[in-house]
Amino acid sequence: MAQVIGLLDSYAYRPMVWGVFVQRVRIPTTGGSTDESLVAKSLKGSRVALAALSALVGDFPFLAGTTLSLADLHAYPILRYFALTPEGQVAIAEHRAVAEWMARLGTRASAERTVTQYEQTAS
């Protein structure tokens, strides 16, 4: 669990959320312009992080094994924001285990109750 959280905090959050989601979704909604070079750079880092996360998950239903843990609850919002971008959807789809994990977590009542304005817009 600590390894997954460390991976997310060190290598996934900044590129996925600030480098891709904020640039693709949030900035344009406030009238700003996307920094395409930042998106491109962030996608590289995001793909590396996804590959590492996918390797850690393996065939387990959750990020740290067979039961839900803090790793899952920490990761879901990060990957959910990333998935709200076209590039994020493609990158996640390339990692079957991560895509299946996202689908599984997305059906939880806690995920359904905490839908953000960005998810409502995307629906």
C-alpha positions as CSV (number, residue, x, y, z in Angstrom):
1,M,0.0,0.0,0.0
2,A,2.8,2.4,0.9
3,Q,4.6,1.6,-2.4
4,V,1.5,2.5,-4.4
5,I,0.9,5.7,-2.5
6,G,4.5,6.7,-2.9
7,L,4.4,6.0,-6.6
8,L,1.3,8.1,-7.0
9,D,2.6,11.0,-4.9
10,S,6.0,11.0,-6.5
11,Y,5.3,10.2,-10.1
12,A,1.6,10.3,-11.0
13,Y,-0.2,13.2,-9.3
14,R,1.7,16.1,-10.8
15,P,1.8,14.9,-14.4
16,M,-1.7,13.4,-14.5
17,V,-3.6,16.1,-12.6
18,W,-1.6,19.3,-13.0
19,G,0.1,18.5,-16.3
20,V,-2.8,16.9,-18.2
21,F,-6.2,17.4,-16.4
22,V,-5.7,21.0,-15.4
23,Q,-4.3,21.9,-18.8
24,R,-6.9,20.0,-20.8
25,V,-10.1,20.6,-18.7
26,R,-9.8,23.2,-16.0
27,I,-7.8,26.0,-17.7
28,P,-10.0,26.0,-20.9
29,T,-13.1,26.2,-18.8
30,T,-11.8,29.5,-17.3
31,G,-10.9,30.9,-20.7
32,G,-7.2,30.1,-20.6
33,S,-5.0,28.4,-23.1
34,T,-3.6,24.9,-22.8
35,D,0.2,24.6,-22.6
36,E,0.6,21.8,-25.2
37,S,4.3,21.3,-24.4
38,L,3.4,20.7,-20.7
39,V,0.7,18.2,-21.7
40,A,3.2,16.3,-23.9
41,K,5.8,16.2,-21.2
42,S,3.3,15.2,-18.6
43,L,1.9,12.4,-20.7
44,K,5.3,10.8,-20.9
45,G,5.5,10.8,-17.1
46,S,1.9,9.7,-16.7
47,R,2.5,6.7,-19.0
48,V,5.6,5.6,-17.0
49,A,3.6,5.9,-13.8
50,L,0.7,3.9,-15.3
51,A,3.1,1.1,-16.4
52,A,4.5,0.9,-12.9
53,L,1.1,0.9,-11.3
54,S,-0.1,-1.8,-13.7
55,A,2.8,-4.0,-12.8
56,L,2.1,-3.6,-9.1
57,V,-1.6,-4.4,-9.5
58,G,-1.0,-7.5,-11.5
59,D,-4.1,-9.7,-11.3
60,F,-5.3,-8.4,-7.9
61,P,-8.7,-6.7,-7.8
62,F,-7.3,-3.8,-5.7
63,L,-4.0,-1.8,-5.9
64,A,-2.6,-3.4,-2.8
65,G,-4.0,-6.9,-3.1
66,T,-7.3,-8.5,-2.5
67,T,-9.0,-5.9,-0.3
68,L,-9.8,-2.2,-0.7
69,S,-7.1,0.0,1.0
70,L,-6.0,3.5,1.4
71,A,-4.0,3.0,-1.8
72,D,-7.2,2.6,-3.8
73,L,-9.0,5.6,-2.2
74,H,-5.9,7.8,-2.8
75,A,-5.4,6.7,-6.4
76,Y,-9.0,6.8,-7.6
77,P,-9.4,10.6,-7.7
78,I,-6.1,11.1,-9.4
79,L,-6.8,8.6,-12.1
80,R,-10.4,9.7,-12.4
81,Y,-9.3,13.3,-13.2
82,F,-6.7,12.0,-15.7
83,A,-9.4,9.9,-17.3
84,L,-11.5,13.0,-18.0
85,T,-9.1,13.9,-20.7
86,P,-8.9,12.1,-24.1
87,E,-5.2,11.3,-23.6
88,G,-5.9,9.9,-20.1
89,Q,-8.6,7.6,-21.4
90,V,-6.3,6.2,-24.1
91,A,-3.4,5.8,-21.7
92,I,-5.5,4.0,-19.0
93,A,-7.1,1.8,-21.7
94,E,-3.6,0.6,-22.5
95,H,-3.3,-1.0,-19.1
96,R,-6.1,-3.6,-18.7
97,A,-5.6,-4.1,-15.0
98,V,-5.8,-0.4,-14.2
99,A,-8.8,0.1,-16.5
100,E,-10.6,-2.8,-14.8
101,W,-9.7,-1.4,-11.4
102,M,-11.0,2.0,-12.3
103,A,-14.3,0.5,-13.5
104,R,-14.6,-1.5,-10.2
105,L,-13.9,1.6,-8.0
106,G,-16.2,3.7,-10.1
107,T,-19.2,1.6,-9.0
108,R,-18.6,2.2,-5.3
109,A,-21.1,4.4,-3.5
110,S,-18.4,6.7,-2.3
111,A,-17.2,7.3,-5.9
112,E,-20.8,8.0,-7.0
113,R,-21.4,10.4,-4.1
114,T,-18.3,12.4,-4.8
115,V,-18.7,13.2,-8.5
116,T,-17.2,16.5,-9.3
117,Q,-18.4,19.3,-11.5
118,Y,-15.9,18.2,-14.2
119,E,-17.3,14.7,-14.2
120,Q,-20.9,16.0,-14.5
121,T,-19.8,18.1,-17.5
122,A,-18.1,15.1,-19.1
123,S,-21.2,12.9,-18.7
